[in-house]
Amino acid sequence: MRAIRAFVVVAAASLSVLVSAQNLLNPISAACGNSPVSMAVKLDDSQHTIQKPEMGKALIYFIQDAGQGAIIAYPTTKIGIDGKWVGANKKDSYFAVAVEPGEHHLCAAIQSSFATGAPEFAHLTAQAGQVHYFRTRIFFAEKISEYFSLVPADSDEGRYLIESFPLAKAHARR
């Protein structure tokens, strides 16, 4: 019985190391996740408040700035953290996610059948009590994304955009 338990513990630890090593080699798995998810987004223009992080956690705001272009429909941008889709933005909008302190792998991907673009990646070492801001932007040329980015935003710029944009409330479509 002890031999079986020891084998199970060693096998589980080996699998965990193997998955971690694979995630280091595959940024999509480490940041976005493997499962395809389609997100539906509703915008709430009544909330423009900067939250404080929960005790012992950090807070990450994801802000999408659609810019001034004349676009009939603007694609949804899905956001992943550490291999899981955590939310999405549409048009000019924002949302926040609380995270544990430590290193996190971030991903932004365009969700659209008309616009294309490779995912964007970033990483962050969060500390308890900190608020971080990341901004996505898409610039278009003839129905394809010409430029797509996920970059850290200055805290003053982040607060300004949150005061100007609606809150994005996203959920996975079934």
ABEGO torsion letter per residue (X at the ends): XAAAAAAAAAAAAAAAAAAAAAAAABAAAAAAEABBBBBBBBBBAABABBBBBBBGBBBBBBBBBAEABBBABBBBBBBBBGGBBAEBBBEBBBBBBBBBBEBBBBBBBBBBAABBEBBBBBBBBBBBGBBBBBBBBBBBBGGBBABBBBBBBBAAAAAAAAAABBBBBBBBBX
